[in-house]
Amino acid sequence: MSATPLPALPGFLDVLLARRSVTAKDMQGPGPSKAELEQILEAGWRVPDHGKLGPWRFVVFEGAARAAFGEELARIFKKQEPKADEKRVTLEAERLTRAPVVVAVISTAEDHPKIPKWEQRLSAGAVCQNMLVAASALGLAAQWLTEWYAFDKKVHKLLGMRKGDRVAGFIYLGSAAAKPDERVRPPLEERVSYWKG
């Protein structure tokens, strides 16, 4: 039986090789359109998923919801850090307003007789990466962040998370205020080996 070639995706490798995170503080509007956001979410949804479990979900923050969630973050932070000055509390309140759209990716890995939680969590990480690549392909800025609120139990409650759920990341989406500098990466040859047996 002869092999059936898969269709080539012209330009896709260029997107992967040029992809670069833009820090949330360096984002501005416009954010993704409704159609673009749908494409980004669909790209996240297309990840490898052993057993077709879909062990992740999305929470989208746009418009006034970003500031409202930020107020909750500031309230939680102030209770934990009562000596924090107002400047720091304001910073916490403005976390999600740094970008026009923010998507929380929640890992919902559960015990399964054949599929380890580790594989399910890796799938949620792949969701985040696919979303970054999709944003880059659309000419948008994106950053994957996990700051303190990704690990806070009170914030988890706000996100409707169940026991065992984890925040895989907050994906910030917008437009770049300026072209990001290329970051220093470890030399590829130092990270590659070929097994000889």
N, C-alpha and C positions, 0 to 999 in steps of 0.2 A: 504494500500500500504506500502510495507516495504521500509526502508531507503536504499539508495545506498551509501555504504561507499566510501569516496574519497580516492585516493591512499595516503599512508603515504609517507613522504619525509625523509627517514633515514638521520640523520646527520644535517638536516637543522636547527633544534632547537639549536644544538650545535653551529652552525655558528652565530645565532642570539645572543646567550648568551655569546659568546666570542668576538663579534665584538668590535673593538676599533679603534678610529681614530688615524692616524699617522699624525703629523703635517707636512705641506708641506715642511718646512725647514729641516725635517728629512727624506726626500725622496731622492731616487736616481733611476737610471735606473737598470734594464729595466722597461719600462712601459708596459701596456697591449699590447699584439699582436693585429693585426687587427681583428682576430676572437674573442679575449677576449673583445676588445672594443665594438664590435658588440653585444656580449652577455650582457655587462653592459648596453648598450643603450636599448636593448630589455627588460631587467629587469626593467629599468625605465619606459618604454612604457607600462608595464603590470599592472600599478597601478589602483586602483579604480577610475572611471571616470564617474560620474553621467551624463547621457545623451549622453555618447560617444562623448563628445565635443573635447577631446584631447587639453585641454587648456594650452599647454606648447609646447616648442620646444627646440632643442639643438644646440649649437654652439661649435664645437670641435676645440681645439688649439693643434697642435702637430708640431714637427720639428721647422723650422725657424719661423713659424707663431707666436709662443709664444714670441720670442724676438721682433718681429715686433709689436705685440700688446703692449708689454711692453714699447717700445719706444713711442707709442702713449699715454700710461698711464703717462709716465714721462713728456711728453710735456704738457699734460693737468694739471698735478700736479704742474709743474713749473709755469704755468700761474696763478694758484690759490694761490700758495705759493712762490712768487718771492724771498723771503729771505731764502728759504730752501737751505742748503748746498749741495754740490755735492754728498756727501755720501748718503743723503736722496733721492736725485733724482735718483741715481744709484739703490737704493733699490727698488724704484717704477718701474724702467725699468726692473728689474729682477723678478718681482712678479710671472709671469707665468712660468719662467724658473726653479722654485723651484721643479717642477715635470715634468716627461716626457710627460704627457698628462693632459690637463685641459678641462673640459666640462662646459660651461655655460648653466644652465637650466633657460629658460625664461618663466615666467608665462604670458600667453596671455589671461587671464580672460576677458570676455566681458559681457555686460548686457544680461540677458536671462530671459524670462518670468517665467520659473520654477526653474532655477538652480542659486542660489545666487553666486556672485563672491567669497564669502568666501569659499564655497565648491570647486570652481574651483582652488582657490589658495592653498587650502589644498591638492588637487590632485598634484599640482606642487611640494609641499613639500614632498609628498609621492614618487614622482619620484626621488628626491635627496636621500631619505633614501633607496629606492630599489637599487639605484646605489651603495651606500656604502656597502650594504649587499652583492650584487653580487661581488663586488671587493674583499671583505673578503672571500667569498666562493671560489674565484679563487686564493687566497693566495697573493693578492695584497694589497698595502697600499692605503688608501684613506682618504681624508678630505673634508668636506663641509664647505666652507668659504663664507662669505659676508663681504668684506672689503669696504673701501670708494668707490671704483670704481663700486661696485654693485648698488650704489645709485646716481651716477653722470650722469647728463643729457647728457653731451658730450660723455661719454662712451656709454650711451644708443644708441646714434646716430651711433657710430662705430659698435655696435652690430645689427644695423638694427631694433631697437625696435620701436614700434608704441606707440602712446599715450595710456596710461593705462597699457602697459606691465610693468612687474617688473622682476628683476633678483631674482629668487628663491635661487640661489646659484651658486658658482663656485665649481665644484667637481674636486679636484686634485687627480691624479692617478699615482702610481709608485710602487717602491719597498721600503721597510723599511730599513733604514741604520742600525737600531738596534730595538730590541723588545721594543714596547712602554710600559711605566709603566701603571699599572691599575690606573684609576682615581677614586677619591673619589666621590661617588654618595649619594644622600640623601637616608636614610633608606626607603625601599619599604613600610614598614608598616605605615610610616608616610604619605604616599601618597595614601593609599587605604582605602576606606570606603565602607560599604555595606548598601544600602538604605533599611530601614525597613518599610517605609510607614508612 
